[in-house]
Amino acid sequence: MATKPIASLSPPNPIPGLKIYRWANLTLNDDGAILELPYLADKTVQVYGTFGASGKVVIQGSNKISDYVWTTLSNPQGDPLDFTTSKIQQILENPFVIRPIVTDGDGTTDLEVIILCRG
């Protein structure tokens, strides 16, 4: 298991109040570096790439400021944010910290997670 770094992305035409972050090359049992942006309450997550056999990414959050207790976040319909195919979902909750974690997959699993945030 490795913690993959998070990268800040810049759109070609910057938009005030908009932030975009990406975790790349997530493989089986990898998690992403922690994203701490509770002041930007509107968040949308996109997952894509090679899922492999039974690949799954879960988006987790925690409100603890240390010794995080991770909980799977939800979309506005109340469904858990666990991705087994490429798609985009809005994040219902606005926790203190967020991260992706690859919980299932195989040797071919190679995923990217992008979160768009605005406040």
Residue frames relative to the residue before (quaternion, step in Angstrom):
aa qw qx qy qz dx dy dz
M 1.0000 0.0000 0.0000 0.0000 0.00 0.00 0.00
A 0.0457 -0.7890 0.6127 -0.0028 3.53 -0.93 0.97
T 0.3405 -0.6897 0.5912 0.2427 3.54 -1.19 0.56
K 0.2496 -0.7935 0.5433 0.1138 3.55 -0.52 1.23
P 0.5054 -0.6666 0.4530 0.3082 3.59 -0.99 0.80
I 0.3719 -0.6865 0.5778 0.2379 3.50 -1.31 0.40
A 0.1712 -0.7804 0.5955 0.0842 3.56 -1.04 0.84
S 0.3480 -0.7009 0.5827 0.2192 3.53 -1.09 0.76
L 0.1916 -0.7886 0.5781 0.0849 3.58 -0.84 1.01
S 0.2314 -0.7591 0.5936 0.1333 3.55 -1.15 0.66
P 0.3571 -0.7225 0.5407 0.2411 3.59 -0.70 1.00
P 0.6492 -0.5424 0.3546 0.3982 3.62 -1.14 0.53
N 0.7601 0.1820 -0.1118 0.6137 3.57 1.10 -0.70
P 0.3160 -0.7938 0.4824 0.1932 3.61 -0.02 1.25
I 0.1876 -0.7612 0.6161 0.0758 3.54 -1.09 0.88
P 0.4657 -0.6917 0.4658 0.2962 3.61 -0.66 1.03
G 0.8229 0.2435 -0.1949 0.4749 3.57 -1.01 0.88
L 0.6310 0.5229 -0.3304 0.4683 3.60 1.27 0.01
K 0.0248 -0.7761 0.6301 -0.0098 3.57 -0.96 0.94
I 0.0850 -0.7802 0.6188 0.0340 3.57 -1.06 0.80
Y 0.0424 -0.8006 0.5971 -0.0266 3.56 -0.90 1.02
R 0.1127 -0.8069 0.5792 0.0261 3.57 -1.12 0.75
W 0.1507 -0.7076 0.6820 0.1069 3.48 -1.23 0.76
A 0.1171 -0.8198 0.5597 0.0300 3.61 -0.67 1.07
N 0.8483 0.2240 -0.1585 0.4529 3.52 -1.38 0.38
L 0.2322 0.7641 -0.5553 0.2319 3.56 0.89 0.98
T 0.0670 -0.7946 0.6034 0.0001 3.56 -0.75 1.09
L 0.7786 -0.3512 0.2277 0.4675 3.57 -1.30 0.11
N 0.8517 0.1127 -0.1608 0.4859 3.55 -0.93 1.11
D 0.4773 0.6383 -0.4645 0.3860 3.62 1.21 0.20
D 0.1268 -0.7332 0.6540 0.1365 3.51 -1.28 0.45
G 0.4663 -0.6733 0.4957 0.2888 3.54 -1.29 0.21
A 0.6034 -0.5290 0.4459 0.3964 3.54 -1.21 0.52
I 0.5834 -0.6354 0.3971 0.3135 3.53 -1.10 0.76
L 0.2111 -0.7413 0.6280 0.1075 3.54 -1.08 0.93
E 0.0720 -0.8036 0.5906 -0.0134 3.57 -0.65 1.17
L 0.3157 0.7409 -0.5316 0.2625 3.58 -0.12 1.32
P 0.0821 0.8397 -0.5351 0.0416 3.63 0.69 0.92
Y 0.6081 0.5707 -0.3581 0.4198 3.61 1.19 -0.38
L 0.6667 0.3908 -0.2992 0.5597 3.61 1.30 -0.08
A 0.1845 -0.8712 0.4490 0.0728 3.54 0.19 1.34
D 0.6891 0.4521 -0.2789 0.4929 3.62 1.10 -0.56
K 0.1052 0.8127 -0.5587 0.1273 3.59 -0.41 1.25
T 0.0686 -0.7619 0.6439 0.0157 3.53 -1.10 0.87
V 0.1691 -0.8001 0.5724 0.0610 3.57 -0.92 0.96
Q 0.1024 -0.7633 0.6357 0.0534 3.55 -1.11 0.81
V 0.0889 -0.7691 0.6320 0.0334 3.54 -1.03 0.91
Y 0.1547 0.7760 -0.6006 0.1147 3.58 -0.96 0.87
G 0.4548 0.6704 -0.5153 0.2798 3.53 -1.31 0.26
T 0.6694 -0.4519 0.3796 0.4513 3.55 -1.21 -0.56
F 0.2536 -0.7958 0.5361 0.1223 3.56 -0.50 1.21
G 0.2791 -0.7647 0.5333 0.2299 3.60 1.09 -0.63
A 0.7363 -0.3680 0.2960 0.4846 3.57 -1.25 -0.40
S 0.8661 -0.0592 -0.0078 0.4962 3.57 -0.66 1.18
G 0.2370 0.8019 -0.5196 0.1756 3.61 1.09 0.55
K 0.0646 0.7983 -0.5948 0.0689 3.56 -1.01 0.83
V 0.1293 -0.7496 0.6463 0.0604 3.54 -1.06 0.91
V 0.1508 -0.7660 0.6214 0.0659 3.55 -0.98 0.93
I 0.2588 -0.7357 0.6046 0.1621 3.58 -1.01 0.85
Q 0.0788 -0.8251 0.5591 -0.0224 3.53 -0.62 1.21
G 0.0893 -0.7870 0.6073 0.0620 3.53 -1.27 0.43
S 0.0848 -0.7723 0.6265 0.0624 3.54 -1.33 0.29
N 0.3040 -0.7431 0.5685 0.1797 3.54 -1.16 0.69
K 0.4963 0.6219 -0.4502 0.4053 3.59 1.24 0.03
I 0.3919 -0.7453 0.4885 0.2285 3.58 -0.96 0.78
S 0.7590 0.0643 -0.1090 0.6387 3.57 1.34 0.07
D 0.7938 0.2151 -0.1869 0.5374 3.60 -1.21 0.37
Y 0.0707 -0.8722 0.4835 0.0225 3.54 0.86 1.09
V 0.1877 -0.7125 0.6643 0.1257 3.52 -1.21 0.72
W 0.2240 -0.8304 0.5014 0.0940 3.56 -0.21 1.33
T 0.0312 -0.7698 0.6371 -0.0255 3.53 -1.06 0.96
T 0.4966 -0.6468 0.4871 0.3126 3.58 -1.02 0.79
L 0.3543 -0.7367 0.5435 0.1908 3.56 -0.88 1.02
S 0.3657 -0.7398 0.5361 0.1779 3.58 -1.32 0.33
N 0.4353 -0.6159 0.5685 0.3287 3.52 -1.36 0.21
P 0.7162 -0.4638 0.2829 0.4380 3.66 -1.19 0.20
Q 0.6375 0.5139 -0.3340 0.4667 3.63 1.20 -0.36
G 0.5521 -0.6303 0.3763 0.3954 3.59 1.31 -0.09
D 0.4920 0.6471 -0.4364 0.3858 3.59 1.27 0.13
P 0.5297 -0.6359 0.4458 0.3410 3.60 -1.02 0.72
L 0.4213 -0.6803 0.5398 0.2614 3.56 -1.14 0.69
D 0.3133 0.6880 -0.5832 0.2972 3.53 0.21 1.39
F 0.1910 -0.8310 0.5215 0.0305 3.51 -0.37 1.36
T 0.0530 -0.7858 0.6159 0.0176 3.57 -0.87 1.01
T 0.7339 0.1995 -0.1691 0.6269 3.55 1.39 0.05
S 0.6300 -0.5201 0.4081 0.4075 3.56 -1.28 0.26
K 0.3113 0.7299 -0.5750 0.1993 3.57 -0.93 0.92
I 0.3674 -0.6827 0.5875 0.2318 3.51 -1.43 0.14
Q 0.0111 0.7943 -0.6059 0.0426 3.57 -0.96 0.94
Q 0.4223 -0.6505 0.5608 0.2898 3.54 -1.17 0.59
I 0.3512 -0.7140 0.5656 0.2170 3.58 -1.15 0.67
L 0.3923 -0.7486 0.4905 0.2125 3.58 -0.67 1.12
E 0.7589 0.3806 -0.2061 0.4865 3.58 0.76 -1.03
N 0.2283 -0.7485 0.6041 0.1511 3.53 -1.31 0.34
P 0.0084 0.8439 -0.5359 0.0229 3.60 0.46 1.18
F 0.6938 -0.4680 0.3643 0.4086 3.52 -1.37 0.23
V 0.8016 0.0335 0.0062 0.5969 3.61 0.96 -0.90
I 0.1431 -0.7671 0.6226 0.0582 3.56 -1.25 0.63
R 0.0849 0.7675 -0.6350 0.0239 3.54 -1.25 0.56
P 0.3504 -0.6713 0.5896 0.2809 3.57 -1.28 0.33
I 0.0345 -0.7697 0.6351 0.0550 3.56 -1.25 0.43
V 0.3189 -0.7268 0.5783 0.1890 3.57 -0.95 0.94
T 0.1427 -0.8438 0.5163 0.0343 3.57 -0.39 1.26
D 0.7870 0.1255 -0.0732 0.5996 3.59 1.21 -0.43
G 0.3609 0.7144 -0.5542 0.2286 3.53 -1.26 0.46
D 0.3619 -0.6972 0.5634 0.2560 3.53 -1.30 -0.39
G 0.7852 -0.3503 0.2371 0.4523 3.57 -1.25 -0.28
T 0.6763 0.4765 -0.3025 0.4734 3.61 1.22 -0.29
T 0.4646 0.6929 -0.4445 0.3263 3.61 1.24 -0.22
D 0.1684 0.7530 -0.6100 0.1804 3.57 -0.78 1.14
L 0.0698 0.8546 -0.4985 0.1275 3.55 -0.03 1.33
E 0.2073 -0.7296 0.6334 0.1530 3.51 -1.35 0.40
V 0.1286 -0.7606 0.6341 0.0531 3.53 -1.13 0.79
I 0.0472 -0.7828 0.6205 -0.0006 3.56 -0.87 1.02
I 0.0953 -0.7695 0.6294 0.0509 3.56 -1.00 0.89
L 0.1818 -0.7454 0.6373 0.0725 3.50 -0.95 1.07
C 0.0481 -0.8143 0.5779 -0.0263 3.59 -0.72 1.07
R 0.0809 0.7727 -0.6292 0.0232 3.55 -1.13 0.65
G 0.1713 -0.8097 0.5573 0.0659 3.53 -1.11 0.60
